[in-house]
Amino acid sequence: MKSRHFLSLTLALSLLTTGCMRTNILEQTGLIVMVGYDEAGDGKIRGTSLLYQVDPHAKEKTQVIASVASSSKGSRDVNNLGMAKKMVSGQLRVALYSDELARKSGMLELADTLSRDANVGRMLYVAVCKGKAMDLMSFRYPETANLGTFLYQDIKQNTHEGIIPSSTLHEFIRDSYEHGRDPVVPIIEKQEKKITISGIALFQDDRMVGETPAHNGFYIKAFRDSSRPSYLEVKMKNAPLRPLFRTTPKKEETTVVFATLNQKGEIKLTDPANLKFQISLHVRAEMLEISEQVDLSKPDTEAKIADALSQQMTQELQQLLTHLQTLKSDPIGLGEIYRSTVRHSNLNRDKWHTMLAKAHLTPKVDVTLVRSGVVE
Amino acid sequence: MTNQPLPASLKAAVTFVQDSMPVTADLVVRTLHGHSLGVLFVNSLVDSDTLQRAILAPLQRLAGRSNTLPELMELLPLGNLLLTRNASEVLDYLLRGWVYLHLHGHAQALLVQADITPEKSDPQREYAVIGQQAAFTENLDNNVTLIRKLLPDTSLCHESLTIGTRSKTRVGMMYIGDVANEQNLNTLRQRLQELEIDSVISSSVLSQLIDDNSTSVFAQMLLTERPDFVAYAMNEGKIVLLLDGSSLAVLAPCTLWDFMKTAEDYNTRWNLGMFIRGLRILAMLSSTQITALYVAALTFHYQVIPVNLLDSLIESRLRVPFPPLYEALLLEFIIELLREAGARLPSKVGQTMGIVGGIVIGEAAVQAGFTSNILIMLVALGALASFTSPNYIFGMVIRVLRFPMIILAGWFGALGIALGGAFLLLHLLRMSSLGHPYLWPMYPLRLRNWREALLRMRAPAYANRSDYAQGADKSRFSAAKAKQKRDIDE
């Protein structure tokens, strides 16, 4: 009985004497939705923050504020001086890095800072932008009231149901530290009054070393992310398809669009000594569109189209892999496969990047078309 | 009991009946004509007017002439009479409110229908769409009859005692002899007998006097006004207390989950019943947390708010002058006021309360920038969820629990909610009802008993009674036979 009294007294006291936790009352905080980083010379950084504008009478939905400092947190503190509300980063959804910064000094330091902030979710999207992040963020786009939310949803839907490889902060950090894999992030570009994903940035460690069109995201994604239904448009020469056409083709190339049911990338190290990799990609898809008239009532038409597609895509994959080898960038994780098959390889990142240039990569794509529309 | 024949001697017949009906407080044995004619009946089931006018009066006028059963039949001005030699049939009919006449020396019984139709009131607090439209009245004998009508079982026991030195309230304790647990019976008997108090006016006062933990907000005995719900509970081995002058029966022992069950669950098809019960349990559990979560999210954890909600949340909160904690407390307080005012007002005026509440809260408070409309929605949702409680007192408990939860959430955010939840869970884990764990079958974990105690399943699943408060008779029917479907031509 005595101990119980003591316990309840202690509890009551602990409630009353612990003081207050630091509150963040929603409407009294400035929620940062998006940050952008630029080079500012002298090893300094210009940090730009885009915040929710919570005043319903204000004309703009968002507020953009930028400043130059030696560190990202420092720039945030400078920005805070000009704010009516305390800036907090718990709602951060997108982090933009200018391509200049990404090419010159690398992104890991800044990304690492973000990931160490307990308030920042690790599922925010990392992206590279063409030109200065500040210019891109301070422009008022007619279609979007809130650029941060817009970009977040744009990248999200394209990674979930499209062809852009997923690039959350978590994945970026992981790929930067892991031996045998490089990060990959989308490139955001402002075109006239619109903003769009224009391509995919290729990295060596945390530095951007090149880019590839968004179309190739499909191939990179197939080897990186778990398989989700996606889609792709493939252009190919008319020659292999000629027997299938009903009419003479109008253009040089035939375009096929298909939606995949699943795609599975498989990497095998066939010869560790000579670094021979067999890189195969299996795609099951339904054809949505073909630019020429073909006779789909014939039983083998689909199979022939699928063969032509396989050939064309194998070529595209070949080109992409060659491009990656020249850049010494490995977004699809060949190094990981190597490290897990060869014992005592003592692989580190630099060693792998030099090895990668010497590797022999044999790509093979096989496409199976399962349906070609409602009317059979 | 097999088809044993009735004994011829009156004395043997009376002993037989008295032995086969355990602890029935109201079996009456009258002998007339110098112990040659016995009149036996169960008092609470027999219409006393019919008994006097049409049975006892004619029989007394007969005064001592030796006669035969057919002659007796001629004499009685009643329509429904029956002659039988089967002893167990006699018992069945007695429990249905028939009067048993036995002539000494005849191994035959004359059964006369004189049963009473018990009064019942309309259920006011526990309404059911499907099921009995009956509730207990404030007359003890009548309530006993209501239960007996539902369970005319020879092992249905009914003990009477008196409580209160001044009020001398009659208490009836009913249970099914071989289903209720002996230990529970002894515990309850002891508690009732040891109660020294001047007056006990209502059954809810009584239940508070004899429960395990009188400091808790949770009741450990269930009050119900529905005879059918009582019958379901007795089949599971529970004991019922009825008080003269109270229309609420007390059920014990009870688990937390019993407070979330209704007769409706049994009356609807099993899958619908399970859905409704699940909905109710979910609603009641979430009702304590929903406002607290809002307060915690808006005060501390702005990170967890989804993008799509941010805009509307911020806009609704902009004009509100208080922090979320005070806002939520104020609104909960107003809702409680409304409920209390509605409960106190006569029903005709009560209607206007709804309108006043709707306009005052819904429109004016938001217009005046006093509260955010999202919070109003959440508080209303929480109140709505608490009203799904089939048991008014339990709904009250849920509504009261929200206040400490909200305060904890406002002080410590999600940590506070976790703390509050942990304390609540600890409290519930330590509680007992007649010595049985309150959170059973979740704790102690008895997965095998979930289907009888928590879920509502198809018939074969509850062929055996649960281990909770188990008596001698462990099975309700044969599960194997319940699974068989026989065509009519087999």
Interface residues (C-beta under 8 A of the other chain):
Chain A: L15 C20 M21 T23 N24 I25 L26 E27 T29 L31 Y52 V54 D55 P56 V88 G90 Q91 R93 N119 G121 T149 Y152 Q153
Chain B: A297 L298 T299 F300 H301 Y302 Q303 I305 V307 L310 L313 I314 E315 R317 L318 V320 P323 P324 W411 F412 G413 L415
